[in-house]
Amino acid sequence: GALYLHANNLLQDLGRTSLKPGSWPYLSCYRDVMTNVDSASSSLRLTQPRYARVAQALVDSIAAGRYPVGSLLPTETDLCGQFSVSRTTVREAMRQLHDLGLVSGKAGVGTLVRAKYVKPKFVHAVASVSDIFQYAGASDRPRILSRKDIVAGPQEAELLHCPVGQHWIQLESTRAFANEDVLMAYIHAYIPPALEGILETVTASNEPMYVSIERISGQQVYEVQQEFKALTLDARQADILKVLPGSASLMAVRHYHGADGGLLLVTVSVYPADRFSYAMRLRYNPQSTKE
């Protein structure tokens, strides 16, 4: 048999995990802060804009079966009264539900519920190092948002497994689904200065970044260490990915090592929950029982 581990299953437990206030997830990826579920959920609701709270309430109602697939949501006027908000707020909430693929509008009819749950657009199954980036074929080339030369402080040194004071190049980028204006991931990549020549190649191709590094440096990636975290998106991340603030997401931290064990690349990728899931197949190895 096969065992599939999906990111969305992990995200069901999102309420039990919290990040330190003001901390970037890629600088706190090794810190677990456990909080009370009700307290965390209440704090999240208070920090969300009104349209986001209305949208989330409707998402929850649809998932709970209050509004079955094929039924109509309450009218705009009814929703304004139910949530004590303006028409503008309700319209923005409806736009969010439409973008999630949960509802569609019909002129003269109303807002129709199309799906009970948000479904991932891509399922990622991994069997080898090259499979880690099989999604590259489903995406456009990366869009570089910023490039910085950084000096590692204590937190960066922890993430990059390097001494404090070491220099790195930081690339901030996004990837969109091929032929769509929908972002798949928001990515921070850290590259040693010696590999600066990769930058031009990365922006011109949709191939995985590590492939560009292998071709330019002549060094093969021998090992990839991955760590996954469930988190909620802050306002800036949500704005870039065009989702609701506080939305569930999956963060993947990857360290790429060469043959000598040295780091060639570190990436921190954030995937919205409705656009990516991760699957892994485990097989029984009879040899392990003979060791």
FENJO-V374971 format. One record per residue. N is the residue number from 0. PSI is psi in whole degrees, -180 to 180 (none if undefined). D_CENTER is the distance of its C-alpha to the mean C-alpha in Angstrom with 1 decimal. Layout:
n = <N & N>
psi = <PSI & PSI>
d_center = <D_CENTER & D_CENTER>
This chain:
n = <0 & 1 & 2 & 3 & 4 & 5 & 6 & 7 & 8 & 9 & 10 & 11 & 12 & 13 & 14 & 15 & 16 & 17 & 18 & 19 & 20 & 21 & 22 & 23 & 24 & 25 & 26 & 27 & 28 & 29 & 30 & 31 & 32 & 33 & 34 & 35 & 36 & 37 & 38 & 39 & 40 & 41 & 42 & 43 & 44 & 45 & 46 & 47 & 48 & 49 & 50 & 51 & 52 & 53 & 54 & 55 & 56 & 57 & 58 & 59 & 60 & 61 & 62 & 63 & 64 & 65 & 66 & 67 & 68 & 69 & 70 & 71 & 72 & 73 & 74 & 75 & 76 & 77 & 78 & 79 & 80 & 81 & 82 & 83 & 84 & 85 & 86 & 87 & 88 & 89 & 90 & 91 & 92 & 93 & 94 & 95 & 96 & 97 & 98 & 99 & 100 & 101 & 102 & 103 & 104 & 105 & 106 & 107 & 108 & 109 & 110 & 111 & 112 & 113 & 114 & 115 & 116 & 117 & 118 & 119 & 120 & 121 & 122 & 123 & 124 & 125 & 126 & 127 & 128 & 129 & 130 & 131 & 132 & 133 & 134 & 135 & 136 & 137 & 138 & 139 & 140 & 141 & 142 & 143 & 144 & 145 & 146 & 147 & 148 & 149 & 150 & 151 & 152 & 153 & 154 & 155 & 156 & 157 & 158 & 159 & 160 & 161 & 162 & 163 & 164 & 165 & 166 & 167 & 168 & 169 & 170 & 171 & 172 & 173 & 174 & 175 & 176 & 177 & 178 & 179 & 180 & 181 & 182 & 183 & 184 & 185 & 186 & 187 & 188 & 189 & 190 & 191 & 192 & 193 & 194 & 195 & 196 & 197 & 198 & 199 & 200 & 201 & 202 & 203 & 204 & 205 & 206 & 207 & 208 & 209 & 210 & 211 & 212 & 213 & 214 & 215 & 216 & 217 & 218 & 219 & 220 & 221 & 222 & 223 & 224 & 225 & 226 & 227 & 228 & 229 & 230 & 231 & 232 & 233 & 234 & 235 & 236 & 237 & 238 & 239 & 240 & 241 & 242 & 243 & 244 & 245 & 246 & 247 & 248 & 249 & 250 & 251 & 252 & 253 & 254 & 255 & 256 & 257 & 258 & 259 & 260 & 261 & 262 & 263 & 264 & 265 & 266 & 267 & 268 & 269 & 270 & 271 & 272 & 273 & 274 & 275 & 276 & 277 & 278 & 279 & 280 & 281 & 282 & 283 & 284 & 285 & 286 & 287 & 288 & 289 & 290>
psi = <173 & 145 & 122 & 124 & 110 & 141 & -35 & -29 & -41 & -38 & -16 & -26 & 16 & -35 & -15 & 2 & 139 & 151 & 153 & 138 & 132 & -3 & 142 & 138 & -32 & -11 & -3 & 24 & -11 & 10 & 126 & 125 & 109 & 130 & 165 & 135 & -48 & -40 & -44 & -44 & -40 & -43 & -39 & -44 & -38 & -28 & -9 & 148 & 162 & -43 & -34 & -38 & -40 & -46 & -44 & -39 & -40 & -38 & -45 & -40 & -40 & -44 & -32 & -7 & 6 & -37 & 93 & 160 & 131 & -13 & 172 & 142 & 161 & 158 & 164 & -43 & -44 & -41 & -37 & -43 & -39 & -41 & -1 & 50 & 171 & 167 & -36 & -42 & -44 & -41 & -38 & -39 & -41 & -38 & -40 & -43 & -37 & -43 & -30 & -7 & 15 & -29 & 165 & 150 & 139 & 121 & 129 & -3 & -55 & -160 & 114 & 135 & 121 & -29 & 150 & -36 & 155 & 128 & 140 & 148 & -16 & 134 & 127 & 112 & 131 & 130 & -16 & 175 & -42 & -26 & -18 & -35 & 35 & -22 & -16 & -34 & -20 & 6 & 159 & 175 & 153 & 150 & 116 & 122 & -35 & 158 & 129 & 144 & 119 & 157 & 122 & 122 & -171 & -43 & -44 & -38 & -36 & -43 & -43 & 0 & 48 & 167 & 151 & 137 & -7 & 144 & 142 & 161 & 128 & 124 & 129 & 126 & 171 & 158 & 137 & 157 & 145 & 132 & 23 & 152 & 46 & 124 & 135 & -40 & 153 & 123 & 138 & 125 & 141 & 122 & 135 & 142 & -29 & -18 & 27 & -27 & -10 & -24 & -47 & -39 & -41 & -42 & -14 & -2 & 155 & 9 & 156 & 147 & -35 & -29 & -41 & -41 & -44 & -42 & -41 & -43 & -19 & 7 & 134 & 141 & 116 & -24 & 140 & 125 & 127 & 143 & 136 & 141 & 141 & 136 & 168 & 145 & 135 & 179 & -43 & -46 & -44 & -39 & -42 & -43 & -5 & 51 & 178 & 139 & 139 & 3 & 151 & 146 & 168 & 128 & 128 & 121 & 122 & 132 & 123 & 120 & 141 & -174 & -31 & 4 & -8 & 153 & 128 & -24 & 144 & 130 & 145 & 107 & 135 & 123 & 125 & 144 & -31 & 1 & 0 & 137 & 160 & 126 & 143 & 134 & 128 & 132 & 147 & 132 & 102 & -24 & -27 & -25 & -9 & -3 & none>
d_center = <28.8 & 25.1 & 22.4 & 18.9 & 16.1 & 13.3 & 9.9 & 11.0 & 14.1 & 12.6 & 10.9 & 14.5 & 15.5 & 13.1 & 16.3 & 17.8 & 15.5 & 15.6 & 15.2 & 18.3 & 19.1 & 18.6 & 16.8 & 13.8 & 11.3 & 12.0 & 15.6 & 15.5 & 13.5 & 16.9 & 18.1 & 17.9 & 19.2 & 20.5 & 21.5 & 23.4 & 21.4 & 23.6 & 23.6 & 19.8 & 19.5 & 22.5 & 21.2 & 18.0 & 20.1 & 22.5 & 20.0 & 18.6 & 20.7 & 23.1 & 21.6 & 18.3 & 20.5 & 22.5 & 19.6 & 18.1 & 21.7 & 22.2 & 19.0 & 20.5 & 23.9 & 23.0 & 21.3 & 24.4 & 26.6 & 28.4 & 27.7 & 27.9 & 26.7 & 29.5 & 30.6 & 30.5 & 28.8 & 31.3 & 32.6 & 31.4 & 34.5 & 33.9 & 30.3 & 31.6 & 34.2 & 32.0 & 29.5 & 32.0 & 30.0 & 30.9 & 30.7 & 28.3 & 25.8 & 26.2 & 25.7 & 22.5 & 21.3 & 22.5 & 20.7 & 17.3 & 18.4 & 19.6 & 16.4 & 14.7 & 17.7 & 19.4 & 22.5 & 24.8 & 27.7 & 31.3 & 34.0 & 36.8 & 35.0 & 32.0 & 28.3 & 27.8 & 25.3 & 23.8 & 21.4 & 21.2 & 17.5 & 14.4 & 14.1 & 11.3 & 12.3 & 12.2 & 13.1 & 13.0 & 16.3 & 17.4 & 21.0 & 21.4 & 20.0 & 20.1 & 18.1 & 15.0 & 14.5 & 16.2 & 13.4 & 14.9 & 17.8 & 15.7 & 14.4 & 16.5 & 17.2 & 15.0 & 15.9 & 16.9 & 16.6 & 18.6 & 20.5 & 22.0 & 24.5 & 23.8 & 26.0 & 24.3 & 25.1 & 25.0 & 21.3 & 20.4 & 23.0 & 21.5 & 18.1 & 20.0 & 22.8 & 25.4 & 28.3 & 28.1 & 29.3 & 27.9 & 26.8 & 23.5 & 22.0 & 18.6 & 16.7 & 14.1 & 12.8 & 10.7 & 11.0 & 12.1 & 13.4 & 17.0 & 19.5 & 17.2 & 16.2 & 12.7 & 9.8 & 7.6 & 5.6 & 6.8 & 8.9 & 11.8 & 14.4 & 17.7 & 20.8 & 24.4 & 26.8 & 28.9 & 26.3 & 26.1 & 27.5 & 24.1 & 22.8 & 24.9 & 24.1 & 20.3 & 20.5 & 22.9 & 21.2 & 18.2 & 19.0 & 16.8 & 17.5 & 19.3 & 21.7 & 22.8 & 23.4 & 25.5 & 27.5 & 28.2 & 28.9 & 30.5 & 28.7 & 26.9 & 23.8 & 25.3 & 22.6 & 18.9 & 17.8 & 14.4 & 13.1 & 10.2 & 9.6 & 8.8 & 8.6 & 9.2 & 8.5 & 11.7 & 13.8 & 13.2 & 9.4 & 10.0 & 12.9 & 11.4 & 8.8 & 11.8 & 10.7 & 12.6 & 12.7 & 12.0 & 9.7 & 8.0 & 4.5 & 4.3 & 5.4 & 7.8 & 11.0 & 13.5 & 17.2 & 19.4 & 23.1 & 26.2 & 29.4 & 30.7 & 27.8 & 26.8 & 23.3 & 22.7 & 19.0 & 16.2 & 12.6 & 9.6 & 6.4 & 3.1 & 1.5 & 3.9 & 6.3 & 8.9 & 7.9 & 7.3 & 9.4 & 11.1 & 14.8 & 17.5 & 21.2 & 23.7 & 27.4 & 30.5 & 32.3 & 36.0 & 36.7 & 34.8 & 37.6 & 40.3 & 39.1>
